[in-house]
Amino acid sequence: MGMQPQAHGPTAATEMLPTMPRVGEDNEELRGETQQLKKAAAAQKEPPTRAEAVRAARARITRRQSLKKQREAQKS
């Protein structure tokens, strides 16, 4: 088992981005408006058509087969 420098250990501190500045209540008002817009968009969303559902199902099947091939290739 190899030795790893302490700086590369799993408990080493990571650099974090500084927090973004906030402007009290203005920030909360914007957040509320954004959530209302998201809810309105979700309410207007129609169920997928049959063609879209078929396309999504084929994409899932293709993705599953691709991942299966990748796993088989790694075993060999």
mmCIF file of the N, C-alpha and C atoms, coordinates in Angstrom:
data_MODEL
# 
_entry.id   MODEL 
# 
loop_
_atom_site.group_PDB 
_atom_site.id 
_atom_site.type_symbol 
_atom_site.label_atom_id 
_atom_site.label_alt_id 
_atom_site.label_comp_id 
_atom_site.label_asym_id 
_atom_site.label_entity_id 
_atom_site.label_seq_id 
_atom_site.pdbx_PDB_ins_code 
_atom_site.Cartn_x 
_atom_site.Cartn_y 
_atom_site.Cartn_z 
_atom_site.occupancy 
_atom_site.B_iso_or_equiv 
_atom_site.pdbx_formal_charge 
_atom_site.auth_seq_id 
_atom_site.auth_comp_id 
_atom_site.auth_asym_id 
_atom_site.auth_atom_id 
_atom_site.pdbx_PDB_model_num 
ATOM 1   N N  . MET A 1 1  ? 0.843   -1.170 0.000   1.00 0.00 ? 1  MET A N  1 
ATOM 2   C CA . MET A 1 1  ? 0.000   0.000  0.000   1.00 0.00 ? 1  MET A CA 1 
ATOM 3   C C  . MET A 1 1  ? 0.891   1.236  0.000   1.00 0.00 ? 1  MET A C  1 
ATOM 4   N N  . GLY A 1 2  ? 0.661   2.127  -0.942  1.00 0.00 ? 2  GLY A N  1 
ATOM 5   C CA . GLY A 1 2  ? 1.508   3.308  -1.079  1.00 0.00 ? 2  GLY A CA 1 
ATOM 6   C C  . GLY A 1 2  ? 1.158   4.402  -0.089  1.00 0.00 ? 2  GLY A C  1 
ATOM 7   N N  . MET A 1 3  ? 2.135   5.223  0.183   1.00 0.00 ? 3  MET A N  1 
ATOM 8   C CA . MET A 1 3  ? 1.905   6.363  1.071   1.00 0.00 ? 3  MET A CA 1 
ATOM 9   C C  . MET A 1 3  ? 1.534   7.575  0.224   1.00 0.00 ? 3  MET A C  1 
ATOM 10  N N  . GLN A 1 4  ? 0.609   8.343  0.710   1.00 0.00 ? 4  GLN A N  1 
ATOM 11  C CA . GLN A 1 4  ? 0.145   9.513  -0.018  1.00 0.00 ? 4  GLN A CA 1 
ATOM 12  C C  . GLN A 1 4  ? 0.437   10.758 0.820   1.00 0.00 ? 4  GLN A C  1 
ATOM 13  N N  . PRO A 1 5  ? 0.910   11.831 0.193   1.00 0.00 ? 5  PRO A N  1 
ATOM 14  C CA . PRO A 1 5  ? 1.182   13.042 0.965   1.00 0.00 ? 5  PRO A CA 1 
ATOM 15  C C  . PRO A 1 5  ? -0.074  13.532 1.675   1.00 0.00 ? 5  PRO A C  1 
ATOM 16  N N  . GLN A 1 6  ? 0.090   14.157 2.817   1.00 0.00 ? 6  GLN A N  1 
ATOM 17  C CA . GLN A 1 6  ? -1.045  14.629 3.606   1.00 0.00 ? 6  GLN A CA 1 
ATOM 18  C C  . GLN A 1 6  ? -1.890  15.625 2.805   1.00 0.00 ? 6  GLN A C  1 
ATOM 19  N N  . ALA A 1 7  ? -1.260  16.420 1.962   1.00 0.00 ? 7  ALA A N  1 
ATOM 20  C CA . ALA A 1 7  ? -2.001  17.406 1.181   1.00 0.00 ? 7  ALA A CA 1 
ATOM 21  C C  . ALA A 1 7  ? -2.981  16.742 0.215   1.00 0.00 ? 7  ALA A C  1 
ATOM 22  N N  . HIS A 1 8  ? -2.708  15.500 -0.161  1.00 0.00 ? 8  HIS A N  1 
ATOM 23  C CA . HIS A 1 8  ? -3.585  14.810 -1.108  1.00 0.00 ? 8  HIS A CA 1 
ATOM 24  C C  . HIS A 1 8  ? -4.556  13.866 -0.416  1.00 0.00 ? 8  HIS A C  1 
ATOM 25  N N  . GLY A 1 9  ? -4.593  13.892 0.868   1.00 0.00 ? 9  GLY A N  1 
ATOM 26  C CA . GLY A 1 9  ? -5.455  12.983 1.606   1.00 0.00 ? 9  GLY A CA 1 
ATOM 27  C C  . GLY A 1 9  ? -6.927  13.316 1.437   1.00 0.00 ? 9  GLY A C  1 
ATOM 28  N N  . PRO A 1 10 ? -7.802  12.395 1.820   1.00 0.00 ? 10 PRO A N  1 
ATOM 29  C CA . PRO A 1 10 ? -9.234  12.616 1.648   1.00 0.00 ? 10 PRO A CA 1 
ATOM 30  C C  . PRO A 1 10 ? -9.774  13.722 2.544   1.00 0.00 ? 10 PRO A C  1 
ATOM 31  N N  . THR A 1 11 ? -9.036  14.079 3.592   1.00 0.00 ? 11 THR A N  1 
ATOM 32  C CA . THR A 1 11 ? -9.525  15.108 4.505   1.00 0.00 ? 11 THR A CA 1 
ATOM 33  C C  . THR A 1 11 ? -8.897  16.468 4.232   1.00 0.00 ? 11 THR A C  1 
ATOM 34  N N  . ALA A 1 12 ? -8.144  16.581 3.139   1.00 0.00 ? 12 ALA A N  1 
ATOM 35  C CA . ALA A 1 12 ? -7.503  17.857 2.823   1.00 0.00 ? 12 ALA A CA 1 
ATOM 36  C C  . ALA A 1 12 ? -8.570  18.903 2.509   1.00 0.00 ? 12 ALA A C  1 
ATOM 37  N N  . ALA A 1 13 ? -8.353  20.113 2.971   1.00 0.00 ? 13 ALA A N  1 
ATOM 38  C CA . ALA A 1 13 ? -9.309  21.187 2.725   1.00 0.00 ? 13 ALA A CA 1 
ATOM 39  C C  . ALA A 1 13 ? -9.326  21.532 1.247   1.00 0.00 ? 13 ALA A C  1 
ATOM 40  N N  . THR A 1 14 ? -10.506 21.856 0.742   1.00 0.00 ? 14 THR A N  1 
ATOM 41  C CA . THR A 1 14 ? -10.625 22.237 -0.651  1.00 0.00 ? 14 THR A CA 1 
ATOM 42  C C  . THR A 1 14 ? -10.858 23.735 -0.739  1.00 0.00 ? 14 THR A C  1 
ATOM 43  N N  . GLU A 1 15 ? -10.417 24.314 -1.818  1.00 0.00 ? 15 GLU A N  1 
ATOM 44  C CA . GLU A 1 15 ? -10.651 25.728 -2.016  1.00 0.00 ? 15 GLU A CA 1 
ATOM 45  C C  . GLU A 1 15 ? -12.129 25.948 -2.329  1.00 0.00 ? 15 GLU A C  1 
ATOM 46  N N  . MET A 1 16 ? -12.670 26.999 -1.766  1.00 0.00 ? 16 MET A N  1 
ATOM 47  C CA . MET A 1 16 ? -14.073 27.304 -2.006  1.00 0.00 ? 16 MET A CA 1 
ATOM 48  C C  . MET A 1 16 ? -14.187 28.686 -2.619  1.00 0.00 ? 16 MET A C  1 
ATOM 49  N N  . LEU A 1 17 ? -15.199 28.864 -3.435  1.00 0.00 ? 17 LEU A N  1 
ATOM 50  C CA . LEU A 1 17 ? -15.452 30.167 -4.020  1.00 0.00 ? 17 LEU A CA 1 
ATOM 51  C C  . LEU A 1 17 ? -16.025 31.085 -2.947  1.00 0.00 ? 17 LEU A C  1 
ATOM 52  N N  . PRO A 1 18 ? -15.747 32.378 -3.040  1.00 0.00 ? 18 PRO A N  1 
ATOM 53  C CA . PRO A 1 18 ? -16.325 33.293 -2.059  1.00 0.00 ? 18 PRO A CA 1 
ATOM 54  C C  . PRO A 1 18 ? -17.833 33.367 -2.247  1.00 0.00 ? 18 PRO A C  1 
ATOM 55  N N  . THR A 1 19 ? -18.544 33.665 -1.182  1.00 0.00 ? 19 THR A N  1 
ATOM 56  C CA . THR A 1 19 ? -19.989 33.773 -1.290  1.00 0.00 ? 19 THR A CA 1 
ATOM 57  C C  . THR A 1 19 ? -20.351 35.031 -2.071  1.00 0.00 ? 19 THR A C  1 
ATOM 58  N N  . MET A 1 20 ? -21.437 34.958 -2.783  1.00 0.00 ? 20 MET A N  1 
ATOM 59  C CA . MET A 1 20 ? -21.874 36.095 -3.574  1.00 0.00 ? 20 MET A CA 1 
ATOM 60  C C  . MET A 1 20 ? -22.491 37.141 -2.655  1.00 0.00 ? 20 MET A C  1 
ATOM 61  N N  . PRO A 1 21 ? -22.290 38.407 -2.954  1.00 0.00 ? 21 PRO A N  1 
ATOM 62  C CA . PRO A 1 21 ? -22.880 39.453 -2.110  1.00 0.00 ? 21 PRO A CA 1 
ATOM 63  C C  . PRO A 1 21 ? -24.393 39.428 -2.219  1.00 0.00 ? 21 PRO A C  1 
ATOM 64  N N  . ARG A 1 22 ? -25.050 39.729 -1.109  1.00 0.00 ? 22 ARG A N  1 
ATOM 65  C CA . ARG A 1 22 ? -26.511 39.740 -1.079  1.00 0.00 ? 22 ARG A CA 1 
ATOM 66  C C  . ARG A 1 22 ? -27.000 41.120 -0.705  1.00 0.00 ? 22 ARG A C  1 
ATOM 67  N N  . VAL A 1 23 ? -28.188 41.448 -1.175  1.00 0.00 ? 23 VAL A N  1 
ATOM 68  C CA . VAL A 1 23 ? -28.773 42.743 -0.872  1.00 0.00 ? 23 VAL A CA 1 
ATOM 69  C C  . VAL A 1 23 ? -30.085 42.507 -0.138  1.00 0.00 ? 23 VAL A C  1 
ATOM 70  N N  . GLY A 1 24 ? -30.036 41.992 1.043   1.00 0.00 ? 24 GLY A N  1 
ATOM 71  C CA . GLY A 1 24 ? -31.181 41.834 1.936   1.00 0.00 ? 24 GLY A CA 1 
ATOM 72  C C  . GLY A 1 24 ? -32.462 41.367 1.283   1.00 0.00 ? 24 GLY A C  1 
ATOM 73  N N  . GLU A 1 25 ? -33.495 42.214 1.360   1.00 0.00 ? 25 GLU A N  1 
ATOM 74  C CA . GLU A 1 25 ? -34.824 41.835 0.901   1.00 0.00 ? 25 GLU A CA 1 
ATOM 75  C C  . GLU A 1 25 ? -34.919 41.783 -0.616  1.00 0.00 ? 25 GLU A C  1 
ATOM 76  N N  . ASP A 1 26 ? -34.126 42.566 -1.321  1.00 0.00 ? 26 ASP A N  1 
ATOM 77  C CA . ASP A 1 26 ? -34.168 42.536 -2.792  1.00 0.00 ? 26 ASP A CA 1 
ATOM 78  C C  . ASP A 1 26 ? -33.900 41.139 -3.308  1.00 0.00 ? 26 ASP A C  1 
ATOM 79  N N  . ASN A 1 27 ? -32.951 40.457 -2.673  1.00 0.00 ? 27 ASN A N  1 
ATOM 80  C CA . ASN A 1 27 ? -32.592 39.101 -3.081  1.00 0.00 ? 27 ASN A CA 1 
ATOM 81  C C  . ASN A 1 27 ? -33.778 38.160 -2.883  1.00 0.00 ? 27 ASN A C  1 
ATOM 82  N N  . GLU A 1 28 ? -34.498 38.303 -1.782  1.00 0.00 ? 28 GLU A N  1 
ATOM 83  C CA . GLU A 1 28 ? -35.644 37.431 -1.510  1.00 0.00 ? 28 GLU A CA 1 
ATOM 84  C C  . GLU A 1 28 ? -36.774 37.690 -2.495  1.00 0.00 ? 28 GLU A C  1 
ATOM 85  N N  . GLU A 1 29 ? -36.973 38.964 -2.886  1.00 0.00 ? 29 GLU A N  1 
ATOM 86  C CA . GLU A 1 29 ? -38.020 39.267 -3.854  1.00 0.00 ? 29 GLU A CA 1 
ATOM 87  C C  . GLU A 1 29 ? -37.717 38.622 -5.197  1.00 0.00 ? 29 GLU A C  1 
ATOM 88  N N  . LEU A 1 30 ? -36.476 38.700 -5.626  1.00 0.00 ? 30 LEU A N  1 
ATOM 89  C CA . LEU A 1 30 ? -36.093 38.090 -6.901  1.00 0.00 ? 30 LEU A CA 1 
ATOM 90  C C  . LEU A 1 30 ? -36.270 36.584 -6.838  1.00 0.00 ? 30 LEU A C  1 
ATOM 91  N N  . ARG A 1 31 ? -35.909 35.990 -5.720  1.00 0.00 ? 31 ARG A N  1 
ATOM 92  C CA . ARG A 1 31 ? -36.031 34.545 -5.570  1.00 0.00 ? 31 ARG A CA 1 
ATOM 93  C C  . ARG A 1 31 ? -37.497 34.128 -5.665  1.00 0.00 ? 31 ARG A C  1 
ATOM 94  N N  . GLY A 1 32 ? -38.400 34.890 -5.050  1.00 0.00 ? 32 GLY A N  1 
ATOM 95  C CA . GLY A 1 32 ? -39.828 34.589 -5.097  1.00 0.00 ? 32 GLY A CA 1 
ATOM 96  C C  . GLY A 1 32 ? -40.375 34.672 -6.506  1.00 0.00 ? 32 GLY A C  1 
ATOM 97  N N  . GLU A 1 33 ? -39.945 35.692 -7.266  1.00 0.00 ? 33 GLU A N  1 
ATOM 98  C CA . GLU A 1 33 ? -40.404 35.845 -8.646  1.00 0.00 ? 33 GLU A CA 1 
ATOM 99  C C  . GLU A 1 33 ? -39.921 34.688 -9.510  1.00 0.00 ? 33 GLU A C  1 
ATOM 100 N N  . THR A 1 34 ? -38.688 34.263 -9.292  1.00 0.00 ? 34 THR A N  1 
ATOM 101 C CA . THR A 1 34 ? -38.132 33.164 -10.065 1.00 0.00 ? 34 THR A CA 1 
ATOM 102 C C  . THR A 1 34 ? -38.917 31.879 -9.811  1.00 0.00 ? 34 THR A C  1 
ATOM 103 N N  . GLN A 1 35 ? -39.254 31.623 -8.551  1.00 0.00 ? 35 GLN A N  1 
ATOM 104 C CA . GLN A 1 35 ? -40.013 30.419 -8.221  1.00 0.00 ? 35 GLN A CA 1 
ATOM 105 C C  . GLN A 1 35 ? -41.404 30.473 -8.827  1.00 0.00 ? 35 GLN A C  1 
ATOM 106 N N  . GLN A 1 36 ? -42.027 31.645 -8.857  1.00 0.00 ? 36 GLN A N  1 
ATOM 107 C CA . GLN A 1 36 ? -43.355 31.773 -9.456  1.00 0.00 ? 36 GLN A CA 1 
ATOM 108 C C  . GLN A 1 36 ? -43.291 31.505 -10.956 1.00 0.00 ? 36 GLN A C  1 
ATOM 109 N N  . LEU A 1 37 ? -42.246 31.984 -11.615 1.00 0.00 ? 37 LEU A N  1 
ATOM 110 C CA . LEU A 1 37 ? -42.101 31.739 -13.051 1.00 0.00 ? 37 LEU A CA 1 
ATOM 111 C C  . LEU A 1 37 ? -41.919 30.259 -13.338 1.00 0.00 ? 37 LEU A C  1 
ATOM 112 N N  . LYS A 1 38 ? -41.133 29.573 -12.494 1.00 0.00 ? 38 LYS A N  1 
ATOM 113 C CA . LYS A 1 38 ? -40.913 28.140 -12.681 1.00 0.00 ? 38 LYS A CA 1 
ATOM 114 C C  . LYS A 1 38 ? -42.220 27.373 -12.516 1.00 0.00 ? 38 LYS A C  1 
ATOM 115 N N  . LYS A 1 39 ? -43.019 27.741 -11.502 1.00 0.00 ? 39 LYS A N  1 
ATOM 116 C CA . LYS A 1 39 ? -44.296 27.064 -11.275 1.00 0.00 ? 39 LYS A CA 1 
ATOM 117 C C  . LYS A 1 39 ? -45.244 27.291 -12.442 1.00 0.00 ? 39 LYS A C  1 
ATOM 118 N N  . ALA A 1 40 ? -45.271 28.507 -12.981 1.00 0.00 ? 40 ALA A N  1 
ATOM 119 C CA . ALA A 1 40 ? -46.147 28.812 -14.100 1.00 0.00 ? 40 ALA A CA 1 
ATOM 120 C C  . ALA A 1 40 ? -45.734 28.015 -15.337 1.00 0.00 ? 40 ALA A C  1 
ATOM 121 N N  . ALA A 1 41 ? -44.427 27.908 -15.573 1.00 0.00 ? 41 ALA A N  1 
ATOM 122 C CA . ALA A 1 41 ? -43.946 27.151 -16.726 1.00 0.00 ? 41 ALA A CA 1 
ATOM 123 C C  . ALA A 1 41 ? -44.277 25.672 -16.577 1.00 0.00 ? 41 ALA A C  1 
ATOM 124 N N  . ALA A 1 42 ? -44.165 25.147 -15.358 1.00 0.00 ? 42 ALA A N  1 
ATOM 125 C CA . ALA A 1 42 ? -44.475 23.741 -15.123 1.00 0.00 ? 42 ALA A CA 1 
ATOM 126 C C  . ALA A 1 42 ? -45.964 23.476 -15.315 1.00 0.00 ? 42 ALA A C  1 
ATOM 127 N N  . ALA A 1 43 ? -46.805 24.427 -14.943 1.00 0.00 ? 43 ALA A N  1 
ATOM 128 C CA . ALA A 1 43 ? -48.247 24.253 -15.088 1.00 0.00 ? 43 ALA A CA 1 
ATOM 129 C C  . ALA A 1 43 ? -48.655 24.263 -16.559 1.00 0.00 ? 43 ALA A C  1 
ATOM 130 N N  . GLN A 1 44 ? -47.950 25.033 -17.399 1.00 0.00 ? 44 GLN A N  1 
ATOM 131 C CA . GLN A 1 44 ? -48.285 25.122 -18.810 1.00 0.00 ? 44 GLN A CA 1 
ATOM 132 C C  . GLN A 1 44 ? -47.709 23.977 -19.625 1.00 0.00 ? 44 GLN A C  1 
ATOM 133 N N  . LYS A 1 45 ? -46.829 23.202 -19.064 1.00 0.00 ? 45 LYS A N  1 
ATOM 134 C CA . LYS A 1 45 ? -46.176 22.133 -19.793 1.00 0.00 ? 45 LYS A CA 1 
ATOM 135 C C  . LYS A 1 45 ? -47.193 21.030 -20.122 1.00 0.00 ? 45 LYS A C  1 
ATOM 136 N N  . GLU A 1 46 ? -47.228 20.651 -21.378 1.00 0.00 ? 46 GLU A N  1 
ATOM 137 C CA . GLU A 1 46 ? -48.160 19.622 -21.819 1.00 0.00 ? 46 GLU A CA 1 
ATOM 138 C C  . GLU A 1 46 ? -47.495 18.255 -21.731 1.00 0.00 ? 46 GLU A C  1 
ATOM 139 N N  . PRO A 1 47 ? -48.286 17.188 -21.622 1.00 0.00 ? 47 PRO A N  1 
ATOM 140 C CA . PRO A 1 47 ? -47.688 15.853 -21.620 1.00 0.00 ? 47 PRO A CA 1 
ATOM 141 C C  . PRO A 1 47 ? -47.025 15.583 -22.967 1.00 0.00 ? 47 PRO A C  1 
ATOM 142 N N  . PRO A 1 48 ? -45.986 14.758 -22.983 1.00 0.00 ? 48 PRO A N  1 
ATOM 143 C CA . PRO A 1 48 ? -45.284 14.505 -24.241 1.00 0.00 ? 48 PRO A CA 1 
ATOM 144 C C  . PRO A 1 48 ? -46.175 13.794 -25.254 1.00 0.00 ? 48 PRO A C  1 
ATOM 145 N N  . THR A 1 49 ? -45.970 14.121 -26.520 1.00 0.00 ? 49 THR A N  1 
ATOM 146 C CA . THR A 1 49 ? -46.715 13.441 -27.569 1.00 0.00 ? 49 THR A CA 1 
ATOM 147 C C  . THR A 1 49 ? -46.162 12.029 -27.711 1.00 0.00 ? 49 THR A C  1 
ATOM 148 N N  . ARG A 1 50 ? -46.857 11.214 -28.475 1.00 0.00 ? 50 ARG A N  1 
ATOM 149 C CA . ARG A 1 50 ? -46.399 9.834  -28.660 1.00 0.00 ? 50 ARG A CA 1 
ATOM 150 C C  . ARG A 1 50 ? -45.027 9.803  -29.313 1.00 0.00 ? 50 ARG A C  1 
ATOM 151 N N  . ALA A 1 51 ? -44.799 10.664 -30.293 1.00 0.00 ? 51 ALA A N  1 
ATOM 152 C CA . ALA A 1 51 ? -43.500 10.682 -30.984 1.00 0.00 ? 51 ALA A CA 1 
ATOM 153 C C  . ALA A 1 51 ? -42.382 11.037 -30.007 1.00 0.00 ? 51 ALA A C  1 
ATOM 154 N N  . GLU A 1 52 ? -42.625 12.015 -29.126 1.00 0.00 ? 52 GLU A N  1 
ATOM 155 C CA . GLU A 1 52 ? -41.604 12.389 -28.148 1.00 0.00 ? 52 GLU A CA 1 
ATOM 156 C C  . GLU A 1 52 ? -41.359 11.264 -27.150 1.00 0.00 ? 52 GLU A C  1 
ATOM 157 N N  . ALA A 1 53 ? -42.437 10.584 -26.749 1.00 0.00 ? 53 ALA A N  1 
ATOM 158 C CA . ALA A 1 53 ? -42.292 9.472  -25.808 1.00 0.00 ? 53 ALA A CA 1 
ATOM 159 C C  . ALA A 1 53 ? -41.485 8.337  -26.438 1.00 0.00 ? 53 ALA A C  1 
ATOM 160 N N  . VAL A 1 54 ? -41.736 8.062  -27.721 1.00 0.00 ? 54 VAL A N  1 
ATOM 161 C CA . VAL A 1 54 ? -41.000 7.001  -28.418 1.00 0.00 ? 54 VAL A CA 1 
ATOM 162 C C  . VAL A 1 54 ? -39.530 7.377  -28.527 1.00 0.00 ? 54 VAL A C  1 
ATOM 163 N N  . ARG A 1 55 ? -39.263 8.650  -28.868 1.00 0.00 ? 55 ARG A N  1 
ATOM 164 C CA . ARG A 1 55 ? -37.880 9.118  -28.992 1.00 0.00 ? 55 ARG A CA 1 
ATOM 165 C C  . ARG A 1 55 ? -37.144 8.984  -27.662 1.00 0.00 ? 55 ARG A C  1 
ATOM 166 N N  . ALA A 1 56 ? -37.806 9.353  -26.565 1.00 0.00 ? 56 ALA A N  1 
ATOM 167 C CA . ALA A 1 56 ? -37.180 9.255  -25.250 1.00 0.00 ? 56 ALA A CA 1 
ATOM 168 C C  . ALA A 1 56 ? -36.929 7.793  -24.871 1.00 0.00 ? 56 ALA A C  1 
ATOM 169 N N  . ALA A 1 57 ? -37.873 6.915  -25.188 1.00 0.00 ? 57 ALA A N  1 
ATOM 170 C CA . ALA A 1 57 ? -37.710 5.490  -24.875 1.00 0.00 ? 57 ALA A CA 1 
ATOM 171 C C  . ALA A 1 57 ? -36.544 4.902  -25.663 1.00 0.00 ? 57 ALA A C  1 
ATOM 172 N N  . ARG A 1 58 ? -36.446 5.245  -26.933 1.00 0.00 ? 58 ARG A N  1 
ATOM 173 C CA . ARG A 1 58 ? -35.329 4.745  -27.754 1.00 0.00 ? 58 ARG A CA 1 
ATOM 174 C C  . ARG A 1 58 ? -33.994 5.260  -27.231 1.00 0.00 ? 58 ARG A C  1 
ATOM 175 N N  . ALA A 1 59 ? -33.978 6.505  -26.783 1.00 0.00 ? 59 ALA A N  1 
ATOM 176 C CA . ALA A 1 59 ? -32.737 7.074  -26.239 1.00 0.00 ? 59 ALA A CA 1 
ATOM 177 C C  . ALA A 1 59 ? -32.312 6.319  -24.984 1.00 0.00 ? 59 ALA A C  1 
ATOM 178 N N  . ARG A 1 60 ? -33.279 5.982  -24.119 1.00 0.00 ? 60 ARG A N  1 
ATOM 179 C CA . ARG A 1 60 ? -32.951 5.210  -22.910 1.00 0.00 ? 60 ARG A CA 1 
ATOM 180 C C  . ARG A 1 60 ? -32.407 3.834  -23.263 1.00 0.00 ? 60 ARG A C  1 
ATOM 181 N N  . ILE A 1 61 ? -33.037 3.179  -24.246 1.00 0.00 ? 61 ILE A N  1 
ATOM 182 C CA . ILE A 1 61 ? -32.591 1.847  -24.657 1.00 0.00 ? 61 ILE A CA 1 
ATOM 183 C C  . ILE A 1 61 ? -31.192 1.916  -25.244 1.00 0.00 ? 61 ILE A C  1 
ATOM 184 N N  . THR A 1 62 ? -30.960 2.897  -26.116 1.00 0.00 ? 62 THR A N  1 
ATOM 185 C CA . THR A 1 62 ? -29.637 3.058  -26.727 1.00 0.00 ? 62 THR A CA 1 
ATOM 186 C C  . THR A 1 62 ? -28.584 3.318  -25.669 1.00 0.00 ? 62 THR A C  1 
ATOM 187 N N  . ARG A 1 63 ? -28.896 4.193  -24.711 1.00 0.00 ? 63 ARG A N  1 
ATOM 188 C CA . ARG A 1 63 ? -27.950 4.515  -23.635 1.00 0.00 ? 63 ARG A CA 1 
ATOM 189 C C  . ARG A 1 63 ? -27.641 3.277  -22.806 1.00 0.00 ? 63 ARG A C  1 
ATOM 190 N N  . ARG A 1 64 ? -28.664 2.499  -22.507 1.00 0.00 ? 64 ARG A N  1 
ATOM 191 C CA . ARG A 1 64 ? -28.476 1.274  -21.719 1.00 0.00 ? 64 ARG A CA 1 
ATOM 192 C C  . ARG A 1 64 ? -27.580 0.286  -22.455 1.00 0.00 ? 64 ARG A C  1 
ATOM 193 N N  . GLN A 1 65 ? -27.820 0.124  -23.758 1.00 0.00 ? 65 GLN A N  1 
ATOM 194 C CA . GLN A 1 65 ? -27.004 -0.801 -24.549 1.00 0.00 ? 65 GLN A CA 1 
ATOM 195 C C  . GLN A 1 65 ? -25.560 -0.317 -24.638 1.00 0.00 ? 65 GLN A C  1 
ATOM 196 N N  . SER A 1 66 ? -25.378 0.971  -24.776 1.00 0.00 ? 66 SER A N  1 
ATOM 197 C CA . SER A 1 66 ? -24.035 1.536  -24.858 1.00 0.00 ? 66 SER A CA 1 
ATOM 198 C C  . SER A 1 66 ? -23.263 1.293  -23.568 1.00 0.00 ? 66 SER A C  1 
ATOM 199 N N  . LEU A 1 67 ? -23.929 1.527  -22.445 1.00 0.00 ? 67 LEU A N  1 
ATOM 200 C CA . LEU A 1 67 ? -23.267 1.299  -21.157 1.00 0.00 ? 67 LEU A CA 1 
ATOM 201 C C  . LEU A 1 67 ? -22.936 -0.184 -20.962 1.00 0.00 ? 67 LEU A C  1 
ATOM 202 N N  . LYS A 1 68 ? -23.832 -1.055 -21.431 1.00 0.00 ? 68 LYS A N  1 
ATOM 203 C CA . LYS A 1 68 ? -23.588 -2.491 -21.328 1.00 0.00 ? 68 LYS A CA 1 
ATOM 204 C C  . LYS A 1 68 ? -22.357 -2.877 -22.139 1.00 0.00 ? 68 LYS A C  1 
ATOM 205 N N  . LYS A 1 69 ? -22.235 -2.316 -23.363 1.00 0.00 ? 69 LYS A N  1 
ATOM 206 C CA . LYS A 1 69 ? -21.072 -2.599 -24.200 1.00 0.00 ? 69 LYS A CA 1 
ATOM 207 C C  . LYS A 1 69 ? -19.790 -2.087 -23.538 1.00 0.00 ? 69 LYS A C  1 
ATOM 208 N N  . GLN A 1 70 ? -19.867 -0.923 -22.916 1.00 0.00 ? 70 GLN A N  1 
ATOM 209 C CA . GLN A 1 70 ? -18.679 -0.369 -22.241 1.00 0.00 ? 70 GLN A CA 1 
ATOM 210 C C  . GLN A 1 70 ? -18.240 -1.273 -21.095 1.00 0.00 ? 70 GLN A C  1 
ATOM 211 N N  . ARG A 1 71 ? -19.201 -1.767 -20.316 1.00 0.00 ? 71 ARG A N  1 
ATOM 212 C CA . ARG A 1 71 ? -18.856 -2.653 -19.201 1.00 0.00 ? 71 ARG A CA 1 
ATOM 213 C C  . ARG A 1 71 ? -18.238 -3.956 -19.702 1.00 0.00 ? 71 ARG A C  1 
ATOM 214 N N  . GLU A 1 72 ? -18.803 -4.491 -20.791 1.00 0.00 ? 72 GLU A N  1 
ATOM 215 C CA . GLU A 1 72 ? -18.243 -5.719 -21.365 1.00 0.00 ? 72 GLU A CA 1 
ATOM 216 C C  . GLU A 1 72 ? -16.824 -5.492 -21.880 1.00 0.00 ? 72 GLU A C  1 
ATOM 217 N N  . ALA A 1 73 ? -16.590 -4.321 -22.492 1.00 0.00 ? 73 ALA A N  1 
ATOM 218 C CA . ALA A 1 73 ? -15.258 -4.006 -23.017 1.00 0.00 ? 73 ALA A CA 1 
ATOM 219 C C  . ALA A 1 73 ? -14.241 -3.876 -21.883 1.00 0.00 ? 73 ALA A C  1 
ATOM 220 N N  . GLN A 1 74 ? -14.676 -3.353 -20.750 1.00 0.00 ? 74 GLN A N  1 
ATOM 221 C CA . GLN A 1 74 ? -13.753 -3.216 -19.613 1.00 0.00 ? 74 GLN A CA 1 
ATOM 222 C C  . GLN A 1 74 ? -13.390 -4.563 -19.000 1.00 0.00 ? 74 GLN A C  1 
ATOM 223 N N  . LYS A 1 75 ? -14.314 -5.514 -19.076 1.00 0.00 ? 75 LYS A N  1 
ATOM 224 C CA . LYS A 1 75 ? -14.049 -6.834 -18.523 1.00 0.00 ? 75 LYS A CA 1 
ATOM 225 C C  . LYS A 1 75 ? -13.013 -7.587 -19.351 1.00 0.00 ? 75 LYS A C  1 
ATOM 226 N N  . SER A 1 76 ? -13.002 -7.362 -20.649 1.00 0.00 ? 76 SER A N  1 
ATOM 227 C CA . SER A 1 76 ? -12.093 -8.087 -21.546 1.00 0.00 ? 76 SER A CA 1 
ATOM 228 C C  . SER A 1 76 ? -10.674 -7.587 -21.423 1.00 0.00 ? 76 SER A C  1 
# 
